[in-house]
């Protein structure tokens, strides 16, 4: 997905178009059909130019659509954490994304491989972790710069990338990887004063 395009103009409308493209792709995948970006555009009711603004090739779109089937939207994850303190919400976000990654590890590794070997220099991923963390951090008295920095830093401790490092480089198993990443997050949270804005 090309995040540069999504950040400009009518964000909600662009997000809805992206979701329409993903759901259409999932339908085509479920039917077992071979398809192109142009086929997805036609079935989704968007132009060829529009679909190319969101996805540079069919492999990236298919891989993201496959992962998207099993992933809750950030708002749902955030709503499921209501009633917890901010620090516990952050740990809950981490736990959700790390469990999701381990439950779908092959799909995430495949997606990452496709994105990294793509010839598109502008391909960025869905950024769900970052969006979910922002919802939690927006509850605090932190400045916009602090929220953005923590959002980025906390994202580093969840998802496929740190799990690849802990498993492939450090030689840890799934449970050891999750424990290490949680411990790292807890250490960061101990050093940060995160107060609720209420």
QUIGI-V488303 format. One record per helix or strand of 2 or more residues. SS is the DSSP state (~ for helix, > for strand). FROM is the first residue (numbers start at 1). TO is the last residue. If there is no record, write none. Layout:
SS:FROM:TO, SS:FROM:TO
//
This chain:
~:3:6, ~:11:30, ~:37:44, ~:48:54, ~:58:68, ~:74:80, ~:86:103, ~:105:117, ~:128:137, ~:144:155, ~:160:169, ~:174:190
//
